[in-house]
Structure formats: C-alpha cells, structure tokens
C-alpha cells in the first residue's frame, strides 16, 4: 500500500483498506481534520458514457472524508472509538474522464459532541498539469493542495456529517 502512506506512515484506517488500494489513492497531506489525496482515473472506473462513474467519485471523496475525521496518530484515549459517516451529500458539477488525475481536499468545518461536519472538494486535471517540473519542492499543507499540484477543475462538492462511535 505504498501510495497510502505519507512519510512512510500509513494512516490506521488505510491499513486494511483494499478499496482505496485498488483505487490507487495517494495520500498527499494529513492532519487532524484535514486530508488531501489524489488518484488516477482508470478505464474500469468509467460508466457507460465514458466518464467517471459517480460511485467512484463518491468513494474517492468518502476516503478523504474518513481520513479527515479520524486521527492519523490516535491517542490511547481514542482506542475504543472510530468516526464514521452519519450522512453525506455530493453534488456533481462536471464530468471527469479516463487519464485525468482526481484530487480531493477535505476539511473539518464544525463539531459538537460526537458529531462533525466536513467539506471535500474534488478536482480533475490532465496528468501533465498536475505536477511541477522535476526537482521542484512539493511541501504539503494539510487541508490545502500541495504546492506542486494544479487541481484542475472542480468536479464535485462532498459534504459529510460524522459521528464518533464505539468500535465494538
């Protein structure tokens, strides 16, 4: 799961997340309440119209949401709980196509008690516009796009409502 690590550290929720591995998700930045990820849009992720299947875009946004909701380095006091979706909405704005690179930026907006609110913006860009020239620095700031990323066009807005529950 090489793409699912950042600085050699795998987020605990990605350890056995075979769906995210299959999708080819790369973690660019993580911090409590923030996550930035990207993935290439492959042929098997397309619908019958030749554009990204809405379920693929949703699953991609959901992964960014989950990473932002759960601490990357949980403390002992967090050991018995996880944060999951209690509801989500997604608005598809534009289509994305095979070969494009999707980038999702998730940010915590508000919380009270065990409930939280997160926004995820999902972008699509052609591969040649998503990377800086070789040798350029690429610092990542959690909740923002990496400096070497050109996000492309906004294709979807995902809003997630979270709830912290017992692991059982």
Phi, psi and omega in degrees: 000050186301318181289345183269012179246157173225127184054037178076003182251128177267131175298135184308325182284348179266352184309314180240029182270087184287335177295313179295323177296314179300322181290343180080030182290134176245127179274123181261323181206142179219141170198159179302123180089359182215145174205143173230125182225163173212162177202153174278145178268111184262165182305318183288001177257007183263154175267186181292348177267000179081016177240169181306132175294135180304327178294328178290317178295318178299311181299321178297312177297323180295324177294316177298318178301312181298319179296321180289330183283332187247135182297139179290331178230080184298142176275165180304325181292341179269355189302329184266006183225158174224159176246128184233171178283134171258345176177152178215157172229144175226137175243119178272124186257316181217157176281160172236155188230161180311136178092342178287158177256124177266139175232134177238135178238115183252137180221137174291134179251317183197157174204154174209130183058235181263006183250145180219167180228131184226144174244140178230124174259135181241128183242156173230136179217155173290146185305324183291342181259004185260359183230145174281166177302154180305140178087352180283147178291150178223061179295145179246139176244120181307135179084000177230163176287145176300151183295339180268004182256133170255111191293338184086212183264143176293123181248341181201149173241126183241127175240124182244141173251127185250161176215129176272127185229169175287142178294325183063000000 
